[in-house]
């Protein structure tokens, strides 16, 4: 329901379920290692305004459209996603 309902609401019929023929964007999480990192303030917005960031560990991999985009918190360089406009 957390993924299927919003996907259907926005007309994305190829998302929201893990099933053959559908696009799968997944996080693989090691529940024994999941931890939040310290809060930090970054001033990296175009206006120089601050934003609050917090990292996490325990994410084994992130897959977008079946391609691994992150492994053990490190970017793989894969960019299978794109901009979605309704």
N, C-alpha and C positions, 0 to 999 in steps of 0.2 A: 504493500500500500504506500510505503514511503517513496517509491520510485515510479510505480505504475500509474497511480492516480495523477501526479503532476505531468507525467509524460502524455497521458491521454488528454488531460486538460489543454495542453499546448499543441495537440495534434501530432505528436511524435510517436507514430505507430510502431517504429522499429526499436523502441527503448522501453525500459521499465520492467522487463522480465529477463531472466537468464533462460534462453531457449534457442534451439537451432534456428539459424537464419536471422536472428536479431542481433543488434549491436549490443555488446556487453561492456559496460564500464564498471570495473570492480576494484575494491580494495581488499587485499589479503592481509589480515591482521593477526598477530600473535598475541592473544589475550594475556599470556603470562608476562609479556614484555611491554605492554602498552603503558606509556607514561607521558605526562605533559611536561614540556620544558619550561624554563623561566619566561616570564613576560618581559618584553623589551619594546622600546619605542623606536620607531624608524621615521626619519624625515625624508622619505623618498618619493612623495607625491609631487606632481608637477608644480604645485603651488608652494611646496616646502612644508606643508602642514604635516603634523605628526599623525602616525597611526600606531595602534597597539598590535603587536604580533606575538604569537606563542607557538612554538614548534611542538612536535610530538615524536616519540619513538615507539617502535613496536609494529610499524607498518612494514610488512615484508615486501609488498609490491603493490603498485597501482597499474591497472590495465585499462586502456582506452581502445575500444574497438578491437580487442584481442591483442593489442601491442603493449608491451611493458614500457611504461613511461617513467616509472620510478622503482628502484629496487633498494631495499634497506635504507631508504631516505635519500638516496642519490639519484639525481636526474640521469636518465639514460640517453637523452637527446632525441628520443622519438616524439614526433608531433602529429599523431593521427587525428586529433580533434580539429575543430574549426568553429567559426562564428555561426550561431544559429539566430536567424531573424524570423519572427512570426509574421 
